[in-house]
Amino acid sequence: LYGGQVLGATGMRHMLDFTRHQYGMGAERISVDEVKGYGHSGLLRGFTSLLVHLPTEDLTLVVMGTTNTFNPALVLSHRDLGQPSILDLARQAVDLLAAA
């Protein structure tokens, strides 16, 4: 979707027009570890999900959980002492793919 294969330029501009209430046509502004992006979150019958595209990182991440008591963006950016976050690992994967 965010790679330009589904929507044309006009459709993408409409989807990412956040002039009202920080929400576009099916997309919302989302930050992960202070990196600004956009995507959509969901909550239904105790399940939580998040799809976020971080354009400056050229990275799209998805988190799904079987509870509604957590913040998926925080899950992506959380670091235990001395350990990388999921976002850090995804960045490393992108770097490895680019180097291949």
N, C-alpha and C positions, 0 to 999 in steps of 0.2 A: 504493500500500500504506500509506504513512504518512499519507496524507490522510484516512483513515477510510472509504474507499470499498470496501475489500476485506474487512476484518475489522470485526466489531462491537467495542464497548468492552471486553467480556470477553476476546475473542480478542487484542486489542491489549495488554491488561494482561498476559496470559500470555506473549505474544511478548517483551515488554519487561521481564519479571521476571528481573532479573540477580542473584538471591540466591545462585546457585551458580556459582562459577568465572567470573564476569563474562560469562556466556553465557545468553541466554534461549532461547525456542523458535524457533530459526532466526535469531536476531539476536545480535550481540555489541556491546559498548561500543567505540567508536572515537572518537579525538580527532584533529582536524585543526587545526593551528596553535593549539593549546590550547583550541579550541572543542569541547565534548563533544557527541557524537552516538552514533548506533547504526546498524547495518547488517550487512553480511556481506562477508567477503573470500573469495577463492577462489584456489586454485593447482592446476593440472592440466596435466600434460605440458608444462611449461615456460611456460605462460601464467598470468598473474596478473590478478586483477580485484578491484575494490572498489566497493561501493555503500554510500554513507554518507548518512544524513539528519541534518542539524544543526537540531534543532527551534528553537533560539533565533534562528537565521538564516532559518527557514522555507525551507530549501534542501536539495535532494537532489542529490548529485554521483555520477558513475560514472567510474571509470578502468579501462581495460583495457590490458594490455601483452603483448607477444610474448616476454617473458623473465620469469624468476622471480627476477631479481637486483636488484629494486628494491622500495622501500616506497611503495605507491600513496598513502598519506596524506601522505608527504613530498613527492611529486610535486605534490599539490594545494596545499601550503603553501609550496613553494620560491619564493624571490624572488631573481632576479639583481639586481645592483646597480642601483638606480633603476627597476626594473621591477616590475609587479604580479605576484602569484601567480595561479594559476588560481582559487583561492578568492576573491581580491580582485576578479577580473573577474566571477565569478559573483555576488558581492554587488552589484556595479555594475549588472549586468543585472536583478537583482531590484528594485533601486531605480528603474531606468528603467521597468520594467513597472508598478510601483506608482504612478509618477507619470503614466503614460499614461491 
